[in-house]
Amino acid sequence: MPKTTIKTHIKPLVRISYYITRASAIIVILTGLLVLMGWQLNIVVLKQILLKAVAMNPMSALLFVLCGISFLLHRQKGFKHHLALALAVLVMLIAALRMMAVPGLYDAGIDRLLFTEKLQTTIYSGTPNHMVPHAALAFFICGLSLFFLINGRVNTSQWLVLPVNGLSILSVVGYSYHISSFYVVTSFIPLSFHEGICLNLLSMALLLADSTKGFMGEVTNLHAGGKAARILLPALVMIPAFLGYFVLKGIFKGHFSVVVWMALFVCAVIFMFGLLVWTTARIINKSEAKRLLEKQKAEEELRQMTEYKIKQSQERFYTLMNSVDGIVWEADAQNFAFTFISKQAEQILGYPTERWVTEPTFWADHIIEDDRTWAVSFCAAATAQGRPHQFEYRMIAADGRILWLRDFVSVLMENKKPVKLSGIMVDITEQKKMEEELREKERSQQKLITEITILAQEKERNELGLELHDNINQLLSVVKLYLGRAKTETAVRQEMIDKSYLHLEEAIRDIRKLSHSLVAPSLGHDGLKEALEDLARSVQDLNKIDIQLLLDEDFEHALQDKKKELMLYRIVQEQLTNIVKYANATEVVICLQLQENNLSLLINDNGVGFDMQVPSNGIGLKNINSRVHFYAGKMMLTSAPGEGCTLEILVPN
């Protein structure tokens, strides 16, 4: 039976024990008060109950009152708790003083403290009414038992009070059977009849005060043993007592001889105990049968719950397997025959899942022929080594489509041999298509860059040819004519030589200018900043344009790829050439700086601008764009008629 059920059923027993113990304590208190009232008012029936019996000592009555009050307060807290402890100690002290007087060690007269004069005149068989020694011992034990009970030592309290319970039962039986030796100690008055009853009630209250703990817990236990004990214990007390009483009564009246009555007593005891044994066996058997039934029921519920959970787990597993965006599978590691395949196989490839399991070579047969040999060989080699692996191959779908699959495979080993494969096939056909499209775009981009580069080279060659033909060649031709005249005409020789010198200087300047446009000689020596400053000066001198160059101080030190210096120089050179030819600008700002992880180049002019909606066939901007894309950068151009032009370049550093 579950613990919660046991606790639920124990509560009524605890409640019954609580009421019984409180009722017993109240009866003990009332009895003590009535005895004290009897001594005060000289009412004989209150003092001794039975005629010709001994009266209860008033100190004994007071001790019963103190014990009862202490017991009623033992569960309280605070002041009441301390009061209960004090009363228990007071009972022990009074009882101890009385016990010290018995052997003559010290007589404080504690049992004669109340109603002293009346006690001297109350004589029983010539003996004054003193507290009997075994009553004093019983009170001391009860006080000590109360002390332990109040402090939570329940088991100790129960064991201590057992002798008091036995003493009280002995005195009650002695009075019932008229056996004075059961309640009389030599040279002392007898223990009063109601004193024995009160001791029995007090000891029972102490035993049942916390019946779920200590050895009394075995009696209140709900198992078969506890049930049997609750039946046997009262029967063990009541049945022999009643049988003995009737036997002695028959003997005293002389109906039969003592032998006959003893034989009848023995037979009755045997019969009654046989009946108790049968009753106990029946209780135990019923409890055991009930326990077995509950156990079987619990096992059946557990089995059903386990089966239900297993079924739920399997359903969740298969649901999960079929919801995965891939084909989950298991196969034999020796022959690659599939033992399990998820339903996604039918959705992705179109073949029924039964074919994967029933056809041992289904997987290999449906791999495209170009991939079949190497894919099977690769998987077999990795499996033989017992290592997990993944590979990509193509399979033919049921509708004839060719699908790319990436297969992730794990290998289960036993005794260093592969026994089972498991894995998941993922359809990567779309990914492969996108990769191919990306490669095609890269090829197209590379082709475009190549075309633009060739066009730029052709443009530079044309410009170089025109410059050489139209300017430098003309200058040299004039120099040739001048030198010819100088050679033949002595009168103008010096003049022709001077003019030839001037034309040669102009040709040299043009050649230097042309060479500067083709290479950046300063990059290899002084760096990008000096090269840009030189470029800006040359453009300013020839075209009367104010160029402002703004460059971060640590730009060149932070530049990680030095090859980008030439790219930035060529972009500035190309844009300045465009500005000179088309913009008619008077001011240009060139700004080069670092922005987070990017190189930023900004070129702004105040020229005539242009309409960005009109397509342009010039290769200058295309050449710039190709250089920027080569380094995975971005180019942004902003312009409008009459508002100049702004070129912004961002290149990863």
N, C-alpha and C positions, 0 to 999 in steps of 0.2 A: 504494500500500500504506500502511495506517495507520502512524503513527510507532511505536506500541507493538509492532507486528509487526516493523518494521525493527530496533528495539532488541533484540527477542528473538532474531532471526537473527544479529545482529552479535556477540552474546556468544560463540558458538563460535569465530569468527575472532579475537576479542580473546584468548580463552583459548589458542588455538594460537600466536598471536604471542608471548604471555607465556612459554609453555614454550620456544619457539624461542630467544627472546632470552636467557633464563636459561641454557639449554643452551650457547649460544654463549659467554656470559660465563664459564661454568664451564670450557669447553674452553680458552679463552684463559688463564685462571688456571692450569689444570693444565699447559698447554704451557709457560708461563713458569716454573712451579715445576720441571718436568722439566729445562728448560734449565739452571736454576740448579743443580739436582742434578748434571747432566752436568758443569758446570764444577767443582763441588766434588769430585766423584768421578772427574773426568777420563774420562767416558764419551763417546766421540766421537759415537755415534749419537744421544744425547740433545741434544748441542749443535748438530748440523748436519743430522740426519735422513738426507740424501742423501750418499752417498760422493762425495768430491771436490767437495762443495759447501761454501759458506762457513758458518761457525758463527754463531749468533745472539749478539749482544753481550749480556753478562749484565745491563747496565743496561736494555737493551731488554726483556729478559725480566722484570726487576723492574717496569718501566713497564706491561707487559701485566698483571701481577698487580695492580698498584695500580688500573689502569683497570677491570679485571674486578670487583674488590671494590667500587670506587666505584659501578659500574653496579648491582650487586646490592643496594646500600644506598640507591639514589636515591629509592625510594618510601617509605622509612622516615621516622619523625619523631623529634624529640628529639635525643639524642646521636648516634644513627646517621646522622641527616640531616646534622648538622654534620661528622661524620667523612667522609661521602661528599664533601661540599664541599671539605674539607681535602685529601683524596686527589687530587681533580681539580686543585686549585691546585698541589699538589706535582708532579704530572705536567707541568703547563704550565711550572713553574719549571725543572725538570730539562731539559725539551726546549728551553726558551729559552736556558739556559746552553750547551747543546751547539751550538745554531744560532749563538750569538755567537762560538764558537770557529772556525767554518768560515771566515769572512772574516778571521780574525785579530784581531777586536775584543777578545776576552777569552777565554782558555782556562782554565777552572777544572778541567779534567780530570775532569769529572763522569762521562763514559762509561768512564773507566778507574779509577773508584773501587773497583769490585768486582773481585777476582781480578787485581790489577795485574800481578803477575809472570807469571801464565799468559797474560794478554793479550799481553805482549811477545813470548812464544815462539810464539804462534798467528799464523802468517804466511800470508796468502793472496796469491799472485802478488807476493810481496815487500812487502806492505803489512800493518801490524799491524791487529788486529781493533778498529776504532773504530766508533761508531754512525754510520751513513751519514746525510748531511744530509737526504735526503727522508724517512727514517724519523723523524728528530727533528721535521721539520715535521709529519708525520702525527700523531705523539704530541701535539704542541702543539695541533693542531686537535681531536684527540679529547678532550684535557683541557678545551679551551674548549667543545666541544659538550656534554660531561658537565656543565660548570658551568651552561650555559643550561638543559639538561634538568632538572637538580635544582631550578632556580628556576622551572620551569614554562613556560619559553620553548621550547616543543616545535618550532614551525615554524623558528625560528632554528637550533636544534640540528640539525635535519634538513638544512637547506641547507649548514651548515658542514661536515658530515661527508661530503657527496657527493664532494668531491675525493679524500678518503682512500679511499673505495670504488673510485673509478676507478683510483687508484694501485695498490691491492692487486690489482685484476683485471688491470692491465697487467703487474705483476710475475709473477703466476701464469701468464698467457698466454706471457710471455717465457720462463719456465722450460720450459713445455710445448713451445714451438716452437723452443727453443734460440736465442732472439734475446736476447743479453746486453744490448743497448742498452735493452731494456725495464726492466731492473732494476739497471743499473750506471750510476753517475755518475762521470765522468772523475776519475781520480787517487784514487778511493775504492773500498773493497771493495764487492762487490755486496750488494744487499738479500737476505737469506737467504730460502730458499723457504718455510719454515714461518713466518717473520716476515710475509711477504706474505699467507699464509693467515690468520694471526691478525688482521692488520689488516682483512682482508675480513670475518671473523666479527665483530670489534668494531664495524666501521662498519655492518654489517647489523643488529646488536643495537641500535645507536643510532637507526637509521632506523625500526626496528619497535618501539621502546620504548613509544610511545603511538601506535599505528598509526591510531587514529580521528581524530587531529588532524594539522595541518600538511598538506603536499602528499601525504603517504602516505595521508591519508584518502581520496584519490581512488582509491587502489589497493584499499583494504579496503572501499570502498563496495559495497553490495549491488546497485546498479543495473547496467545492462548494461555501462557503461563500466568499472566496477570489475572485473566478471567478465572482460572482455576484457583489461584490464591485467594481471590475475593470470595469464593464460595467455600473453600476449605477452612480458612482461618476462623470465621464465625462458627462453622460447624464443629471444628476441633474444640472450641471453647464451650459451646452451648450443649451439644449432644452428650458428651461425657458427664457434664455437670447435671443435666436433667436426669439422665439414666441413673447416676450415682445417688441423686436425691431420692428417687422412687425406690431404689433397691434398699437404701438405709431405712426408709420409712416402712417398707414391708418387713424388714428384719425386726425393727423396733416393735411392730405390732404383732409379731410372731406368726404371720401367715405361713411362712415356709422357713426352712432352716437356712443358715448362712450359706451353706454349700449350694443349695438350689438357687438362691438369689444371686450368688456370684456367677453361677453357670448362666443364668438368664442375662446377667449384666454383660458377660463376655460375649454371648451369642448376639445380644443386641448391638454391642459395640462393633462386632465383626460385620453384622448385617449393615449397620449404618455406614461403617467405613467402606464396605463393598459398594454400597450405593453411591457414596462420595467418589470412589475411584471410578465407577462407571460414568458418573456425571462428568467427572474431570476428563475422562477419555473421550466422551462424546463432545465436550467443548473443544478439546484439542483437535479431534478429528474434523469437526465442522470448520474450525479455524484453518486447519491445514488444507481442507478441501476448498475453502473459499480462497485461500492464498494461492493454491495451484490454479484455480479457475481464473483468478485475477492475473496470475502470471501468464497463463495461456492467452488470455484476452489481450494483455499488454504485448506479448510476443506477436500475436496476430496483427494488432494495430501497428506495431513496429515494422512487421514484414510488409503490410500494406502501404505504410508510409514510405518505407524504403523503396518498394517497387514503384510507387507513385513518383518519388523524387528521381529515381533512375530513369523512369520514362520521361519525366520533365527534362532531365539533363540531356537525354538522347535527342529529344525534340529540339531543345535549344541548340544542341551541337549541330544537328543537321540543318536547322534554320540558319545558324551562323555560317556553316559550310556553304550553303546555297546562296547566301547573301554576299559572300566575298566576291570581289570583282576579279575572279580568276578561277581556274579549274584546280580544285583540291583533289589529290589522288594518293593512292598507296599501291605498291607493286612488289612482286617477288624480286629479291636482289639477284637471283641466279639467272632467271630467264626473262626478266622485265615484263612478266605477265601481270596485268592490273588486277588488283583484288577489290579496289574501291575507286569510284570516280564520282565527283559531285555533279549535280544537275546543270551546273554552269557549262559543262562540256557540251551539252545538247544545245544550249543557247548560243555559245560562241562558234562551235564548229558544225553544229547541225546533225551530228550522228547520235543515235540512241545510246544511252549510257550502258545498255546491256551488251552492246557489241564490244565496248572497251574491256569488259570483264570476261566475256565468253570467247573472244578471239585472241589467243595468246600474243600474236604478232601485229595486233591492230595498230599500235602506236608507230612502230617502225615502218609498217606498210604505207602509212599516210603521211610520212615525212616526204617533202619534195625530193626528187631523186638526187639533185645536186648537193643536198645537205645530209642525206640519209646515212651514208657511210661514215663520214667524220663525226656526226652527232652521236650515233650509236656507239662508235669506238671510244669517243671522249667520255661518254657516260659510263661505259663498261670499265675503262681504265680508272676513273675516279672512284667508282664503287669498289673495285678490287683493292684500292688503297684505303678504303674506309673514310674518305674525306668528303665533307659537304661541298657541293659545287653548283654552279649556275652557268647556263649557256643559252645562246639564241639560235633558233633555226626556224625554217618555214614548213608549215603543214598545209595540206590541201583540204579545204572545207567541203561539206557535202554538196554545196552549190557550185563547186569548182573554183571558188576564190582562193587565192594564196594569202595565208595569214602568217605574220611574224609572231612567234611566241618566245618569251623569256621564261625558262624553266629553272626554278630554285629547288634543289634536291638535297635532302638530308639522308644519312645512311645509319641504320640501326645495326650494331655489331653484337654478336654473341660468340664467345670463345674465339675472339679475334677474327671472326668470319662475318661478312655482310649477309644479313638474313632478310631485311626488309628495307624498301625505299619509300619515302614519303616526300611530298612536295606540292608546289603550286605552279601552274602555268598561267602566265599573264599575257594577255593580248597586247602587243606593242606595235601593231600594224600602223595605227595612226601616228605613233611616235616616229616610226621609220619613214613614213611619208613626209612628216614635217622636217625630219633631218635631211631628206633628199631635197625638199624644197629649199631648205636653208643653204645646202651646198650649191644648188642651182643659182640662188640669189648671190652667193659669194662669187661664183664663177662669172655671173653677169656683171657684178660690181667690179671685179678684177679686170674684166674685159673693158668696161667703161673707163676705169682708171688708166689702163694701157692706152686706149684711144686718145684720152685727154692728154696724156703725157706725150704721145707722138705728135698730136696737134700743137702742143706747147713748144715742142722741139722744132717743129716746122715753122712755127711763128717766129721763134727766136732766130732761126736760120734765115728766114726771109728778111727780118728786120736787120740782121747782121749784114746780109747781102746788100740790101738797099743802102744801109749806112756806109758800107765800104764803097759801093758804086757811086752813090749820089753825092757823097760828101768827101770822104777821104781820097777816093780815086780822082775826083775833080781837083782837089787841092794838089795832089801829087802831079797831075797832068799840067796844071798851071806852073808848078815849080819846074817841071821839065822844060816848058816853053821859055820861062825866064832864064834858066841856065843855058838854053840853046842860044838865045839872043846875046847873053853875056859872053858866050864863047866866040861869037862871030862879030859882035859889035863892041868895039873897045870903048866907045864913048858912053854907053849905058851899062857897062859891065857892073860897076859898083851898085848902081840902082837896082839892077836885076837880082844881084846877089842878096841885097837887103830884103827885097820883096820875097825872094825864095825862102829866106830865113824865117820871115814872119809866117808864111804859109806852112812851112814845116812845123813851126811851133803849134799852129792851130791844128794841124793833122795829128801831132802827138797828143794834144789835149783830147781830141775826139777819140783817138785809140784808147787813151786811159779811161775815158768815160764809158766806152763800149766794153772794155774789160771789166770795169766795176759792175756793169749790169749783168755780166755773165757769171761772175764768182763773187764770193764775199771774203776777200783776203784777210780781213781783220779777225774773223771767227777763230782762226787757228792760233792767233797770237794774243789779242787783248780781250776777246770775248764778245758776247752778243751786244752788250751796251755800247761799246766803242764802235762796232760795225753799224749799229742803227744810227748812232750820232753822225758817223761819216756819211751814211746814206742820206740822212736828213739834210746835212750841210750841202751836199752836192745838188740835191733837188732844190733847196732854197736859193742857192747861188744862180742856178740856171733859169729858174721859173718865177722868182720873186714871190714865193709862198712862205708864209710864217708857219713853221712846223714846231709844235711843242711836244717834247718827248718826256713821258712820266714813267719811271721804272722803279719797282720796289728795290730797296737797297740790298736785301738778301735774296733777291730773285735768282740770280745765277748760282748761288750756293745751295739753294733749296731744289734746284732743278735736278731731278734724278736721272733722266735720260738726256744726255748731251746732244743726241742726234736731233732732238726737237728744236735746238737752237737754229739750225739751218732752215727747218720747216717754218719757224716763226719769222725768220729774216726774209725768206722768199715771199711769204704772205704779205708782209709789210711792203716789200719791193713791188709786188704785183699790184697792190691796192694804190700805192703812190703813183705808179705808172698810169692806172685808170683815172685817178684824180687829175693828173697833169693833162691827159688827153681829152677827157670828157667833162670834167666838173667845173672848170673855170673858177676854182676855189682860191681864196686868199689866206685861209687859216685851216690848219689841220692839227688835230690832237691825237697823239698815239699814247695809249696807256697800257702798260704790261705789268700784271701783278698776280699774286697767288690768292685764290679764293677756296679755302678749305683744302680739298684734295685736287683742285683743278688749276690749270694755267689759264688765265683770262687775258685776251688781247682785244682791245677796243680801239678802232680807228674812226674818227669823226671829222667830217669836213663841212664847210659852209657853202658848198657849191650849188649848182643849179638843180641837182637831184634828178630823179626820173620816176616814171610811173611804173610801179612794180607789177601792175596788172598786164602790162605789155610784155610779151615774151622777148627775151634777149638772146641773140645768137653769138655773143662774144664768148671767147674761151677763157678770158681772165678769171671770172668768178667760178667757172667750172673747174679751172685749174686749182683755185684756192679750195674749193669744196672737196676735190679729190685728195688734196694733201691733208685736210682735216679728217676726213673719213678714214684715211690710212692709219691714223692714230686714234680711232674710235672717238673722235670729238664731235662737237656740234657747231654749226655755223648759222648765225642769225643776221639778216640784212634788213635794215629799215631805211626807207627813203620815200620822198614824195616831191613832185615838181616844185622848185623854189625853196625847198627846206633842207637841202644838203643830203648827206648819206651817212649812215652809221653801220659799221661792220663789227660784229661781236663774235669772237671765237672762244670756245671752251674746250680744253683738251685735258684728259686725265693726266695727272703728274705721276 
